[in-house]
C-alpha cells in the first residue's frame, strides 16, 4: 500500500491534481495507491490561545492513515505493508510521521520524502500564536477576551479567513521577528503532543529507524527565489536588490549572514541576485540539509536511500511556471516521473524520460513492497551507508555516484539547519 501526501507549502494543494494520478503505479507496480486531502492554511494550522492547538492538518493525515489500517484490506491491500510518500510539504509531513509524531508510528512501515526542505524549521506554539494574532486583527476580531476573539474568527466566512490568512500584512511581520522559521506561515507546530520535536533533531538522535528514500532536485531554489523577487518588486518596484538580499540573510541567519556573504557563490552581485538566492536556497534548505539527514540517519539505519533528480524535463507540468523552469530541474519536476503522469497533465515523455519514469515508479514501489528499492531490471541502488552513495536520475545515464556531497555542505553543516526552530522536546 502506498499513501501519497501532497505538497503546497501547507497553504494549498489537493489530491485530485492530475499530476498525482495513481493509475500507473497501481496497475503496473501491483500496489494499492491511496491519496487524501487534509486541512491547510489557517484551517489546518492555526494556533490560538490554550484551546486551539493547531496541527489539525497533521491530525487529518493521521486519521486518513488510521482509515487505511482499518479498511485497506477491503481493497486488496495489506495494512502491515503501508508506505507513505510525499513531496515538499508532503515530504515534511512524512518526516514528521517518521520521527516526531508518536501516534503515527504504528500506521506505516516505510517512507519516501521528495524535496523535504529540512533546512526550514518548525515553529513553537508561541511563534505560531504571533501569526494567529495578526489574523485576528485582520478579521476585526479584537476583544479583550481571547474566547470572544476565537468566536469572532469562527463566525467569519471561509473565503474571508482564507483571503486574510495569505495577506502579507498578516504573514509578513513575524518573519522579521523570527526569521526563516516563519517563511512557512501556516505549518505544523512543535506542540509536544501531536509533534514532539523538530524532525531534524530527532533524526540526529537516531529516531529515523524505518526504511526511507529521500532526495532533492537539482534546482530546488529557483521557484522560491523568483517568488521572493516578486514580493520585493511589489514593495520596492525594482526587483530584488543586494540590500534586500543581504537583509534577508540577516533575518534568516543573524550574525552568520556576514560569514555567508563571504562565500563567492552567495556574495551579492547586483546582476545576478536571483540566481545567487536560488543557489543558496537549493544548497541550504534542500540539498545539504537532506545530505545531513542522510548522514545522521545512516549512522544507525542501514536502509536509508538517497537520490538526486537531475533531469531537465522537456516540459514542466505546472504550465504557468514553465517559463521560469526552462532548462532547469525545478521543485516538483520529479512528480510526473514518479507517477508516470505526463499524459494526465497534457504532456508526453521523450523516450529517455520514459525510462526515468519507469525506473522511479519501480524503485518507489519496490521500497513499499520489499523495504528496498533494489530491482532486477534497473541499476543497483545501494544504501547511503555504502560510501555515502546517492543515486542520480538523469536522461543520459542512470548511475550511482560515490560521495557526491558538495564541499559547501560542510560549511552549511557547521552553520546548522534549525535557525529559529524549537531546539528541545
C-alpha positions as CSV (number, residue, x, y, z in Angstrom):
1,X,0.0,0.0,0.0
2,X,1.4,3.4,-1.0
3,X,-0.2,6.5,0.6
4,X,0.6,9.9,-1.0
5,X,0.7,13.2,0.8
6,X,0.6,16.3,-1.5
7,X,2.7,19.4,-1.1
8,X,1.8,23.1,-1.4
9,X,3.6,24.9,1.5
10,X,0.8,23.8,3.8
11,X,-1.4,26.6,2.3
12,X,-2.8,24.9,-0.8
13,X,-2.9,21.6,-2.6
14,X,-5.3,18.8,-3.4
15,X,-5.1,15.1,-4.1
16,X,-7.2,15.5,-7.2
17,X,-4.3,17.0,-9.2
18,X,-3.9,15.1,-12.5
19,X,-0.1,15.0,-11.7
20,X,-0.9,12.7,-8.8
21,X,-2.9,10.2,-10.8
22,X,-2.1,6.8,-9.2
23,X,-3.4,4.6,-12.0
24,X,0.0,3.7,-13.4
25,X,1.6,2.8,-10.0
26,X,-1.5,0.8,-9.1
27,X,-1.7,-1.1,-12.3
28,X,1.9,-1.6,-13.3
29,X,3.5,-1.9,-9.9
30,X,0.9,-4.1,-8.1
31,X,0.3,-1.7,-5.3
32,X,-2.8,-0.1,-3.8
33,X,-2.4,3.7,-4.1
34,X,-4.2,5.9,-1.7
35,X,-4.5,9.7,-1.8
36,X,-6.4,12.0,0.5
37,X,-7.0,15.7,1.4
38,X,-6.0,17.4,4.6
39,X,-6.7,20.9,6.0
40,X,-4.2,23.5,5.1
41,X,-3.5,27.2,5.8
42,X,-5.2,28.7,8.9
43,X,-7.8,26.0,8.8
44,X,-5.1,23.3,9.3
45,X,-2.6,25.0,11.4
46,X,-4.0,28.0,13.4
47,X,-2.8,28.1,17.0
48,X,-4.8,30.4,19.2
49,X,-4.8,30.6,23.0
50,X,-5.0,27.4,25.1
51,X,-7.9,25.8,23.3
52,X,-6.9,25.8,19.6
53,X,-3.6,24.0,19.4
54,X,-3.1,23.8,15.6
55,X,-1.8,20.7,13.8
56,X,-5.3,19.9,12.5
57,X,-3.7,19.1,9.1
58,X,-1.4,16.5,10.7
59,X,-4.3,15.1,12.7
60,X,-6.2,14.8,9.4
61,X,-3.3,12.8,7.9
62,X,-3.2,10.5,10.9
63,X,-6.9,9.9,10.6
64,X,-6.5,9.0,6.9
65,X,-3.7,6.6,7.8
66,X,-5.9,5.0,10.5
67,X,-8.6,4.7,7.9
68,X,-6.1,2.8,5.7
69,X,-5.3,0.5,8.6
70,X,-9.0,-0.2,9.2
71,X,-10.2,-0.5,5.7
72,X,-7.4,-1.2,3.1
73,X,-7.9,-4.9,3.3
74,X,-11.2,-4.5,1.6
75,X,-9.3,-3.1,-1.4
76,X,-6.7,-5.9,-1.6
77,X,-4.1,-4.0,0.5
78,X,-2.1,-5.3,3.4
79,X,-2.3,-2.9,6.4
80,X,1.0,-4.2,7.6
81,X,2.8,-3.1,4.4
82,X,2.0,0.6,4.2
83,X,4.5,3.1,2.8
84,X,3.8,6.9,3.0
85,X,5.4,9.2,0.4
86,X,5.1,12.9,-0.3
87,X,6.7,15.9,-1.9
88,X,7.6,19.3,-0.4
89,X,5.1,20.0,2.4
90,X,4.0,16.4,1.9
91,X,7.6,15.2,2.4
92,X,7.8,17.4,5.5
93,X,4.7,15.6,6.7
94,X,6.3,12.2,6.0
95,X,9.3,13.3,8.0
96,X,7.1,14.3,10.9
97,X,5.3,10.9,10.9
98,X,8.6,9.1,10.6
99,X,10.3,10.8,13.6
100,X,8.3,13.0,15.8
101,X,4.6,12.0,15.8
102,X,4.1,9.2,18.3
103,X,0.6,8.4,17.2
104,X,1.8,7.8,13.6
105,X,4.4,5.1,14.4
106,X,2.1,2.1,14.1
107,X,0.4,3.3,10.9
108,X,3.1,2.6,8.3
109,X,6.4,0.8,7.9
110,X,8.4,3.0,5.4
111,X,8.6,6.5,4.0
112,X,9.7,8.4,0.9
113,X,10.5,12.1,1.1
114,X,10.8,14.1,-2.2
115,X,12.2,17.6,-1.7
116,X,11.8,17.9,2.0
117,X,13.1,21.3,3.0
118,X,14.9,20.1,6.1
119,X,16.5,23.5,6.4
120,X,13.1,25.0,7.1
121,X,12.4,24.7,10.9
122,X,9.1,24.4,12.6
123,X,7.5,26.9,15.0
124,X,6.9,26.7,18.7
125,X,3.3,27.5,19.9
126,X,4.4,31.0,20.9
127,X,5.8,31.7,17.5
128,X,2.7,30.3,15.8
129,X,0.5,32.5,18.1
130,X,2.0,35.6,16.6
131,X,0.7,34.9,13.1
132,X,-2.7,34.0,14.6
133,X,-2.8,37.3,16.4
134,X,-2.2,39.1,13.1
135,X,-5.0,37.1,11.5
136,X,-7.4,38.0,14.3
137,X,-6.6,41.7,13.8
138,X,-7.1,41.5,10.0
139,X,-10.5,39.9,10.6
140,X,-11.5,42.6,13.0
141,X,-11.7,40.2,16.0
142,X,-10.1,42.4,18.6
143,X,-11.7,41.7,22.0
144,X,-10.0,41.7,25.4
145,X,-11.3,38.1,25.9
146,X,-9.4,35.5,23.8
147,X,-12.5,33.3,23.8
148,X,-14.5,36.1,22.1
149,X,-11.7,36.6,19.5
150,X,-11.9,32.9,18.7
151,X,-15.7,33.0,18.4
152,X,-15.4,36.0,16.2
153,X,-12.9,34.3,13.9
154,X,-15.0,31.2,13.7
155,X,-18.0,33.3,12.6
156,X,-16.2,34.7,9.6
157,X,-17.0,33.4,6.1
158,X,-14.4,30.8,5.0
159,X,-13.4,32.9,2.0
160,X,-12.7,35.9,4.2
161,X,-10.5,33.8,6.5
162,X,-8.6,32.4,3.6
163,X,-8.1,35.8,1.9
164,X,-6.7,37.3,5.1
165,X,-4.6,34.2,6.0
166,X,-2.4,34.8,3.0
167,X,-2.3,38.6,3.3
168,X,1.3,39.8,3.5
169,X,0.3,42.1,6.4
170,X,-0.7,39.0,8.3
171,X,2.1,36.6,7.5
172,X,5.0,39.1,6.7
173,X,5.8,40.8,10.0
174,X,6.6,37.7,12.1
175,X,9.3,36.7,9.7
176,X,11.2,39.9,10.6
177,X,11.0,38.7,14.2
178,X,11.6,35.0,14.0
179,X,13.5,34.7,10.7
180,X,13.4,31.6,8.5
181,X,11.1,29.7,10.8
182,X,8.2,32.0,9.6
183,X,8.9,31.5,5.9
184,X,6.1,29.0,6.0
185,X,3.4,31.0,7.8
186,X,0.9,28.2,8.3
187,X,2.7,24.9,9.1
188,X,2.9,22.2,11.7
189,X,3.8,23.3,15.2
190,X,6.1,21.5,17.8
191,X,3.4,21.3,20.4
192,X,4.9,18.5,22.5
193,X,1.9,16.2,21.9
194,X,1.0,15.7,18.3
195,X,4.5,16.6,17.2
196,X,7.0,16.1,20.0
197,X,10.2,17.7,18.5
198,X,11.9,19.1,15.4
199,X,12.3,16.2,13.0
200,X,15.9,17.0,12.0
201,X,16.8,16.9,15.7
202,X,15.0,13.6,16.2
203,X,17.0,12.2,13.3
204,X,20.2,13.4,14.9
205,X,19.1,11.4,17.9
206,X,18.7,8.2,15.9
207,X,14.9,8.2,15.7
208,X,14.6,7.7,11.9
209,X,14.5,3.9,12.1
210,X,12.3,2.9,9.3
211,X,13.4,2.3,5.7
212,X,13.4,5.6,3.8
213,X,14.1,7.2,0.4
214,X,14.9,10.9,0.4
215,X,16.3,13.3,-2.2
216,X,16.1,16.6,-3.9
217,X,16.0,18.2,-7.4
218,X,19.0,20.0,-8.9
219,X,17.4,23.5,-9.0
220,X,15.0,23.4,-6.0
221,X,15.5,27.1,-5.1
222,X,14.5,28.6,-8.5
223,X,10.8,29.0,-7.9
224,X,11.3,30.2,-4.3
225,X,13.9,32.8,-5.3
226,X,11.6,34.1,-8.0
227,X,8.7,34.3,-5.6
228,X,10.8,36.4,-3.2
229,X,11.8,38.6,-6.1
230,X,8.2,39.1,-7.0
231,X,7.4,40.1,-3.4
232,X,10.4,42.5,-3.4
233,X,9.3,44.0,-6.6
234,X,5.8,44.8,-5.2
235,X,7.4,46.6,-2.3
236,X,10.3,48.4,-4.0
237,X,9.4,48.3,-7.7
238,X,13.0,47.5,-8.5
239,X,13.1,43.7,-8.2
240,X,15.4,42.0,-5.7
241,X,18.4,44.3,-4.8
242,X,21.6,43.5,-2.9
243,X,20.3,45.5,0.0
244,X,17.2,43.3,0.2
245,X,19.2,40.2,-0.3
246,X,21.6,41.0,2.5
247,X,18.7,41.9,4.8
248,X,17.1,38.6,4.0
249,X,20.3,36.8,5.0
250,X,20.4,38.8,8.3
251,X,16.8,37.8,9.0
252,X,17.4,34.2,8.3
253,X,20.9,33.7,9.8
254,X,21.6,36.6,12.1
255,X,25.3,37.0,12.7
256,X,26.1,34.2,10.3
257,X,25.0,36.5,7.4
258,X,28.4,38.2,7.3
259,X,30.1,34.8,7.0
260,X,27.8,33.6,4.4
261,X,28.2,36.7,2.3
262,X,31.9,36.0,2.1
263,X,31.3,32.7,0.2
264,X,31.7,33.7,-3.5
265,X,28.7,31.7,-4.6
266,X,26.5,33.6,-2.2
267,X,28.1,37.1,-2.1
268,X,25.7,39.5,-3.6
269,X,26.2,40.5,-7.2
270,X,23.6,43.1,-8.4
271,X,23.4,41.5,-11.8
272,X,22.7,38.0,-10.6
273,X,20.8,38.3,-7.2
274,X,18.0,35.9,-8.0
275,X,20.4,33.2,-9.2
276,X,22.5,33.6,-6.1
277,X,19.5,33.3,-3.8
278,X,18.3,30.3,-5.8
279,X,21.7,28.6,-5.3
280,X,21.7,29.4,-1.6
281,X,18.2,28.1,-1.0
282,X,18.9,24.9,-3.0
283,X,22.0,24.2,-1.0
284,X,20.9,25.2,2.4
285,X,17.2,24.4,2.6
286,X,17.2,21.3,0.4
287,X,20.4,19.6,-0.8
288,X,22.8,20.0,2.1
289,X,20.1,19.6,4.7
290,X,18.9,16.3,3.1
291,X,22.5,15.1,2.9
292,X,23.0,16.0,6.5
293,X,19.8,13.9,7.4
294,X,21.1,11.0,5.3
295,X,24.4,11.1,7.1
296,X,22.9,11.3,10.5
297,X,20.2,8.6,9.9
298,X,22.5,6.1,8.1
299,X,24.7,6.0,11.2
300,X,22.1,3.8,12.8
301,X,19.8,2.9,9.9
302,X,21.1,0.7,7.1
303,X,18.0,1.3,5.0
304,X,18.5,4.9,4.0
305,X,18.4,5.5,0.2
306,X,19.3,8.9,-1.2
307,X,18.8,10.3,-4.7
308,X,19.3,13.4,-6.8
309,X,16.9,14.3,-9.6
310,X,18.9,16.0,-12.4
311,X,16.5,15.5,-15.3
312,X,16.0,18.7,-17.3
313,X,12.4,17.9,-18.4
314,X,11.1,18.6,-21.9
315,X,8.0,20.0,-20.1
316,X,7.0,21.4,-16.7
317,X,3.7,20.0,-15.5
318,X,2.8,23.3,-13.7
319,X,2.3,25.2,-17.0
320,X,2.1,28.7,-15.5
321,X,5.6,28.3,-14.1
322,X,7.1,26.5,-17.1
323,X,9.0,29.6,-18.4
324,X,10.8,30.1,-15.1
325,X,11.9,26.4,-15.1
326,X,13.2,26.2,-18.7
327,X,16.4,24.3,-18.8
328,X,16.2,23.5,-15.0
329,X,15.2,20.7,-12.8
330,X,12.8,22.7,-10.6
331,X,10.9,22.0,-7.4
332,X,8.1,19.5,-8.3
333,X,9.8,18.4,-11.6
334,X,10.1,14.8,-10.5
335,X,6.4,14.3,-9.7
336,X,5.2,13.3,-13.2
337,X,8.1,10.8,-13.3
338,X,7.2,9.2,-10.0
339,X,3.5,8.9,-11.0
340,X,4.2,8.4,-14.8
341,X,1.5,11.0,-15.3
342,X,2.8,13.1,-18.2
343,X,-0.2,12.2,-20.3
344,X,-2.6,13.2,-17.5
345,X,-1.1,16.7,-17.5
346,X,-1.3,17.0,-21.2
347,X,2.3,16.3,-22.0
348,X,4.4,13.5,-23.4
349,X,7.7,12.0,-22.2
350,X,10.6,11.7,-24.5
351,X,11.9,8.1,-24.8
352,X,14.8,8.9,-22.4
353,X,12.3,10.5,-19.9
354,X,10.1,7.5,-20.1
355,X,13.0,5.3,-19.0
356,X,13.5,7.5,-15.9
357,X,9.8,7.4,-15.1
358,X,9.7,3.6,-15.4
359,X,12.7,3.5,-13.1
360,X,11.4,5.8,-10.4
361,X,8.0,4.1,-10.3
362,X,9.7,0.8,-9.9
363,X,12.1,1.9,-7.2
364,X,9.4,3.7,-5.2
365,X,7.1,0.7,-5.4
366,X,9.9,-1.7,-4.5
367,X,10.5,0.2,-1.3
368,X,6.9,-0.3,-0.4
369,X,6.9,-4.0,-1.3
370,X,10.4,-5.1,-0.2
371,X,11.7,-2.2,2.0
372,X,14.5,-1.7,-0.5
373,X,14.4,-0.1,-4.0
374,X,16.5,-2.9,-5.4
375,X,15.4,-4.0,-8.8
376,X,16.5,-6.8,-11.1
377,X,15.5,-4.7,-14.1
378,X,17.2,-1.4,-13.3
379,X,20.7,-0.3,-12.0
380,X,21.7,-1.1,-8.4
381,X,20.9,1.5,-5.8
382,X,23.0,0.9,-2.7
383,X,22.1,2.3,0.7
384,X,23.6,5.7,1.7
385,X,25.7,4.0,4.3
386,X,27.6,2.4,1.5
387,X,30.2,5.1,0.8
388,X,27.6,7.9,1.0
389,X,26.0,6.6,-2.2
390,X,23.4,8.9,-3.9
391,X,21.5,7.6,-7.0
392,X,21.3,10.3,-9.7
393,X,18.4,10.3,-12.1
394,X,19.1,11.8,-15.5
395,X,18.3,11.2,-19.1
396,X,21.9,10.4,-20.1
397,X,22.6,7.5,-17.8
398,X,21.4,6.2,-14.5
399,X,24.3,5.5,-12.2
400,X,25.2,5.7,-8.5
401,X,27.8,8.3,-7.8
402,X,30.0,7.8,-4.7
403,X,30.4,10.7,-2.3
404,X,28.6,13.4,-4.3
405,X,28.2,15.7,-1.3
406,X,29.4,19.1,-2.5
407,X,32.0,20.8,-0.3
408,X,29.8,23.7,0.5
409,X,27.7,21.3,2.6
410,X,30.4,21.1,5.1
411,X,30.0,24.8,5.6
412,X,26.3,24.6,6.0
413,X,26.6,21.6,8.4
414,X,28.5,23.9,10.7
415,X,26.0,26.8,10.4
416,X,23.3,24.3,11.2
417,X,19.7,23.7,10.0
418,X,17.5,24.8,12.8
419,X,17.7,28.6,12.9
420,X,14.8,29.9,15.0
421,X,13.2,26.5,15.4
422,X,12.4,24.5,18.5
423,X,15.6,23.1,20.0
424,X,14.3,20.6,22.6
425,X,11.3,18.4,23.3
